[in-house]
Amino acid sequence: MSRSTLKRQLEYYGYAVHEADGGRVGLQLLQEHSREIDLIILDMGISDAPANKVLEVLTKLNPNIKTILVTDQSATEGRDVPAGVIGMLKKPVRTDRLLALVGKGLGRN
C-alpha cells in the first residue's frame, strides 16, 4: 500500500492521521503535534534520511512513542525488531495486519 492508501485505510477505521512526505517532515510534524501523535508508521525505504536515524531521533523526541516499521520482505528476514518498535509490516501491507498492530500500539486489542 502507498502512504496515501494507508492513510485512507486508517481514517476509514476512525483513526486521525498526519501524513509526512519523508523522515524530516515526519520529525517536524512530531515536534509540532507531539500531544496528538500516539503512534508512528515509518517506512524503512524513505529517501530523504536514513530510516534508522529517523527512528533514533523519534525516540529521543518522545521515548514513549509507539512505532511500526514498514519494509520490503527481504529487509525483514533474519532481522530483529529494534527497541521501541511494536512490530514490522512487510510490503504489500495487509489491512488486517496493519489494524492489528495499530490496535496493539494504542492498547486497543
Residue pairs with C-beta under 8 A, 6 or more apart in sequence:
1 9
1 91
1 92
1 93
1 95
1 98
3 19
3 21
3 43
4 19
6 41
6 70
6 93
6 98
7 17
7 19
9 95
9 98
10 17
10 98
10 102
11 17
13 99
15 102
16 36
18 29
18 33
18 36
18 37
20 26
20 28
20 29
22 46
22 47
22 48
22 49
23 42
23 46
23 48
23 49
23 50
23 51
23 53
23 54
24 48
24 49
25 48
26 40
26 42
26 54
26 58
27 54
27 57
27 58
27 61
29 37
30 37
30 40
30 58
30 61
30 62
30 65
31 61
34 61
34 62
37 62
37 65
38 65
38 66
38 105
38 106
39 65
39 66
39 67
39 68
39 102
39 105
39 106
40 58
40 65
40 66
40 67
40 68
41 67
41 68
41 70
41 102
42 51
42 54
42 55
42 58
42 67
42 68
42 69
42 70
43 51
43 69
43 70
43 71
44 51
44 69
44 70
44 71
44 72
44 75
45 51
45 70
45 71
45 72
46 54
51 69
52 82
55 67
55 69
55 82
55 84
55 85
58 65
58 67
59 65
59 67
59 83
59 84
63 84
65 84
66 84
66 86
66 105
66 106
67 84
67 85
67 86
67 105
68 85
68 86
68 87
68 88
68 89
68 101
68 102
68 105
69 81
69 82
69 85
69 87
69 88
69 89
70 88
70 89
70 90
70 91
70 93
71 88
71 89
71 90
71 91
72 90
72 91
73 90
73 91
76 88
76 90
79 88
81 87
81 88
86 101
86 104
86 105
87 101
87 104
87 105
89 97
89 98
89 101
100 109
102 108
103 109
